[in-house]
Amino acid sequence: MGVSGEHIWPVRPLAAPVDSLPSPDGSEYPAAALFAERAAEVMPGFRITERNRRVISEICHRLDGIPLAIELAAVRLRTMSLEELLVGLDARYDWPAIAGDDIARHQTLRSAIDWSFELCTRDEQLMWARASVFPDSFDLESAEAVCAGDGLDPGMVLDLVARLVDQSILIREERSGRAQYRLLDTVRQYGQEQLQQVGESTRFQRRHRDWYLRLVEQREAEWFGPHQERFVTETRAEHSHLRAALNFF
């Protein structure tokens, strides 16, 4: 609210497993526990087992631990198997709401994200859409190199990133003492759609590729030197970006 004495407490998505659930019931991961609880409401007796734990793990991971997305997914088990649900995750935006949910902005996951997007200023919307070309966490320098220009002054990027963090569009993390930012996969896919609608997807993917190409060339030129260990660490951390850049060639 921006009032004096205000304290902000970040509310993260529910913890979701990256790989298969380590325990039989998945109780250590709230995302999996919520999925199982909601699934049992539409399929009495449903529980996490040795046979289905891998699929449930992947579903929760791909849904970023977002409670609304998990609830909408679990309801689909009325008509779909777990494997069919996993395959159909790309249509997650248009899943109908849970019965009895009469709040207009919660009628579908897309409506909820549309609502958030509409609350953003034009510059925030541009930053959201352009940042969607990053498949993983990125730093401020990368954001300025890839997202600035064409209507966004480089001096605006820091403020826009901060505002998107405040609105929980971007998630702030810290890696090796440096701030990093990322979009949840569901939010990133929405941003990619916005970029495609204005015909700028290829342009900003190319910018992303060119930026990481320059970084790799710079590291190669200075590889045999005092910064080699740091270069190795940074290059490993940027694996997703380098793979996306190579796929774009």
C-alpha positions as CSV (number, residue, x, y, z in Angstrom):
1,M,0.0,0.0,0.0
2,G,3.0,2.3,0.3
3,V,2.2,3.6,3.7
4,S,4.7,4.6,6.5
5,G,5.7,1.6,8.7
6,E,4.4,-0.9,6.2
7,H,6.1,-4.3,6.2
8,I,5.9,-6.6,3.1
9,W,5.9,-10.3,3.7
10,P,6.4,-12.2,0.4
11,V,4.0,-15.1,-0.1
12,R,5.7,-17.7,-2.3
13,P,3.9,-20.4,-4.4
14,L,3.5,-23.7,-2.6
15,A,6.7,-25.8,-2.6
16,A,6.6,-28.2,-5.5
17,P,9.1,-31.1,-6.2
18,V,11.5,-30.7,-9.1
19,D,11.9,-34.5,-9.5
20,S,9.9,-37.4,-8.2
21,L,8.4,-37.1,-4.7
22,P,11.0,-38.4,-2.1
23,S,8.4,-39.8,0.2
24,P,5.4,-42.1,-0.6
25,D,2.7,-39.6,0.4
26,G,4.5,-36.4,-0.7
27,S,3.6,-34.7,2.5
28,E,6.8,-32.6,2.6
29,Y,5.6,-30.7,-0.4
30,P,2.4,-28.6,0.1
31,A,1.7,-28.4,-3.6
32,A,1.5,-32.2,-3.8
33,A,-0.5,-32.4,-0.6
34,L,-3.0,-29.8,-2.0
35,F,-3.3,-31.7,-5.3
36,A,-4.0,-35.0,-3.5
37,E,-6.6,-33.4,-1.2
38,R,-8.5,-31.8,-4.0
39,A,-8.2,-34.9,-6.2
40,A,-9.8,-37.0,-3.3
41,E,-12.8,-34.6,-3.4
42,V,-13.6,-35.6,-7.0
43,M,-12.2,-39.2,-6.8
44,P,-12.9,-40.6,-3.3
45,G,-10.1,-42.7,-2.1
46,F,-7.5,-41.0,-4.3
47,R,-4.0,-40.8,-2.8
48,I,-0.4,-40.5,-3.7
49,T,1.2,-43.9,-4.4
50,E,4.4,-45.3,-5.7
51,R,2.8,-45.7,-9.2
52,N,1.5,-42.1,-9.5
53,R,4.0,-40.1,-7.5
54,R,6.2,-39.2,-10.5
55,V,3.3,-37.9,-12.6
56,I,1.9,-35.9,-9.7
57,S,5.3,-34.5,-9.0
58,E,5.7,-33.3,-12.6
59,I,2.2,-31.8,-12.7
60,C,2.8,-29.8,-9.5
61,H,6.2,-28.6,-10.8
62,R,4.8,-27.5,-14.1
63,L,2.0,-25.6,-12.4
64,D,4.7,-23.7,-10.3
65,G,3.0,-24.6,-7.1
66,I,0.2,-22.0,-7.8
67,P,-2.8,-23.0,-5.6
68,L,-5.4,-21.9,-8.1
69,A,-3.8,-23.8,-10.9
70,I,-3.4,-26.9,-8.8
71,E,-7.1,-26.8,-7.7
72,L,-8.2,-26.4,-11.3
73,A,-6.0,-29.3,-12.4
74,A,-7.3,-31.6,-9.7
75,V,-10.9,-31.0,-10.7
76,R,-10.1,-32.3,-14.2
77,L,-9.5,-35.8,-12.8
78,R,-13.3,-36.2,-13.0
79,T,-12.8,-36.8,-16.8
80,M,-9.1,-37.3,-17.3
81,S,-6.4,-39.7,-16.1
82,L,-3.3,-38.3,-14.5
83,E,-1.3,-38.9,-17.6
84,E,-3.9,-37.2,-19.8
85,L,-3.9,-34.2,-17.4
86,L,-0.1,-33.9,-17.6
87,V,-0.2,-33.9,-21.4
88,G,-3.0,-31.3,-21.4
89,L,-1.3,-28.8,-19.2
90,D,-0.7,-26.4,-22.1
91,A,-4.4,-25.7,-22.1
92,R,-4.3,-24.8,-18.4
93,Y,-5.4,-21.2,-19.0
94,D,-8.9,-22.2,-20.1
95,W,-9.7,-24.7,-17.4
96,P,-13.1,-23.8,-15.8
97,A,-13.3,-22.7,-12.2
98,I,-14.1,-24.8,-9.2
99,A,-17.8,-25.2,-8.7
100,G,-19.1,-22.5,-6.5
101,D,-16.4,-20.0,-7.3
102,D,-18.4,-17.0,-8.4
103,I,-15.6,-14.4,-8.3
104,A,-15.3,-13.2,-11.9
105,R,-11.6,-12.9,-12.0
106,H,-11.2,-16.5,-10.8
107,Q,-13.4,-18.2,-13.4
108,T,-10.3,-19.5,-15.2
109,L,-6.6,-19.2,-14.6
110,R,-6.4,-17.1,-17.7
111,S,-9.0,-14.7,-16.2
112,A,-6.9,-14.4,-13.0
113,I,-3.7,-13.6,-15.0
114,D,-5.6,-11.3,-17.4
115,W,-6.8,-9.4,-14.3
116,S,-3.2,-9.0,-13.1
117,F,-2.0,-7.9,-16.5
118,E,-4.7,-5.3,-16.9
119,L,-3.7,-3.8,-13.5
120,C,-0.2,-3.2,-14.9
121,T,0.8,0.0,-16.6
122,R,1.7,-0.1,-20.3
123,D,5.4,0.0,-19.5
124,E,5.0,-2.8,-16.9
125,Q,3.1,-4.9,-19.5
126,L,5.9,-4.4,-22.0
127,M,8.5,-5.4,-19.4
128,W,6.5,-8.5,-18.5
129,A,6.1,-9.6,-22.1
130,R,9.8,-9.0,-23.0
131,A,11.1,-10.7,-19.9
132,S,9.2,-13.8,-20.9
133,V,12.0,-14.6,-23.4
134,F,14.2,-15.5,-20.4
135,P,13.6,-19.3,-19.7
136,D,15.2,-19.0,-16.2
137,S,16.5,-16.4,-13.7
138,F,18.1,-13.3,-15.1
139,D,19.9,-10.3,-13.6
140,L,19.4,-6.6,-14.1
141,E,22.2,-6.2,-16.6
142,S,20.6,-8.9,-18.8
143,A,17.2,-7.3,-18.4
144,E,18.5,-4.0,-19.6
145,A,20.4,-5.5,-22.5
146,V,17.4,-7.6,-23.8
147,C,14.3,-5.7,-22.8
148,A,15.2,-2.0,-23.1
149,G,14.7,0.1,-26.2
150,D,11.7,0.3,-28.6
151,G,9.7,2.3,-26.1
152,L,11.4,1.4,-22.9
153,D,14.3,3.6,-21.8
154,P,17.2,1.7,-20.2
155,G,16.9,3.9,-17.2
156,M,13.3,2.6,-16.6
157,V,14.3,-1.0,-16.4
158,L,15.3,-1.1,-12.7
159,D,12.1,0.7,-11.7
160,L,9.9,-1.6,-13.8
161,V,11.6,-4.7,-12.4
162,A,11.0,-3.4,-8.9
163,R,7.4,-2.7,-9.6
164,L,6.8,-6.2,-11.1
165,V,8.5,-7.7,-8.0
166,D,6.1,-5.7,-5.8
167,Q,3.2,-7.1,-7.8
168,S,4.5,-10.7,-7.5
169,I,4.9,-10.9,-11.3
170,L,8.6,-11.3,-11.0
171,I,10.2,-13.4,-8.2
172,R,13.4,-12.0,-6.7
173,E,16.1,-14.5,-5.7
174,E,19.8,-14.2,-4.9
175,R,22.6,-16.1,-6.4
176,S,26.3,-15.6,-5.5
177,G,25.5,-12.3,-3.9
178,R,23.6,-10.9,-6.9
179,A,19.9,-10.3,-7.3
180,Q,18.2,-12.5,-9.9
181,Y,14.6,-12.4,-11.2
182,R,12.4,-14.9,-12.8
183,L,8.8,-15.5,-14.0
184,L,6.8,-18.5,-12.9
185,D,6.4,-20.8,-15.9
186,T,2.6,-20.1,-16.1
187,V,3.2,-16.3,-16.0
188,R,6.1,-16.5,-18.5
189,Q,3.9,-18.4,-21.0
190,Y,1.3,-15.7,-20.7
191,G,4.0,-13.0,-21.4
192,Q,5.1,-15.0,-24.4
193,E,1.6,-14.9,-25.8
194,Q,1.4,-11.1,-25.3
195,L,4.7,-10.8,-27.2
196,Q,3.5,-13.0,-30.0
197,Q,0.3,-11.0,-30.3
198,V,2.2,-7.8,-31.1
199,G,4.6,-9.7,-33.5
200,E,7.7,-9.1,-31.4
201,S,8.5,-12.6,-30.2
202,T,11.2,-13.3,-32.8
203,R,12.9,-9.9,-32.3
204,F,13.3,-10.3,-28.5
205,Q,14.3,-14.0,-28.8
206,R,17.0,-12.7,-31.1
207,R,18.1,-10.1,-28.6
208,H,18.2,-12.8,-25.9
209,R,20.4,-15.0,-28.2
210,D,22.7,-12.2,-29.1
211,W,23.2,-11.1,-25.5
212,Y,24.2,-14.6,-24.3
213,L,26.4,-15.0,-27.4
214,R,28.3,-11.9,-26.4
215,L,28.7,-13.2,-22.8
216,V,30.0,-16.5,-24.1
217,E,32.4,-14.9,-26.5
218,Q,33.7,-12.6,-23.7
219,R,34.3,-15.5,-21.4
220,E,36.0,-17.5,-24.1
221,A,38.4,-14.6,-24.7
222,E,39.3,-14.3,-21.0
223,W,38.9,-18.0,-20.1
224,F,42.6,-18.6,-19.2
225,G,42.8,-16.1,-16.4
226,P,41.9,-15.3,-12.8
227,H,38.2,-15.3,-13.5
228,Q,37.9,-18.8,-14.9
229,E,36.2,-20.3,-11.8
230,R,33.6,-17.5,-11.8
231,F,33.0,-18.0,-15.5
232,V,32.4,-21.8,-15.0
233,T,29.9,-21.1,-12.2
234,E,28.0,-18.5,-14.2
235,T,28.0,-20.5,-17.3
236,R,26.5,-23.5,-15.5
237,A,23.9,-21.3,-13.9
238,E,22.9,-20.0,-17.3
239,H,22.5,-23.4,-18.9
240,S,18.8,-22.8,-19.7
241,H,19.6,-19.5,-21.4
242,L,22.4,-21.0,-23.5
243,R,20.2,-23.9,-24.6
244,A,17.4,-21.5,-25.6
245,A,19.9,-19.3,-27.5
246,L,21.3,-22.4,-29.4
247,N,17.8,-23.6,-30.2
248,F,17.0,-20.2,-31.7
249,F,19.9,-20.3,-34.2
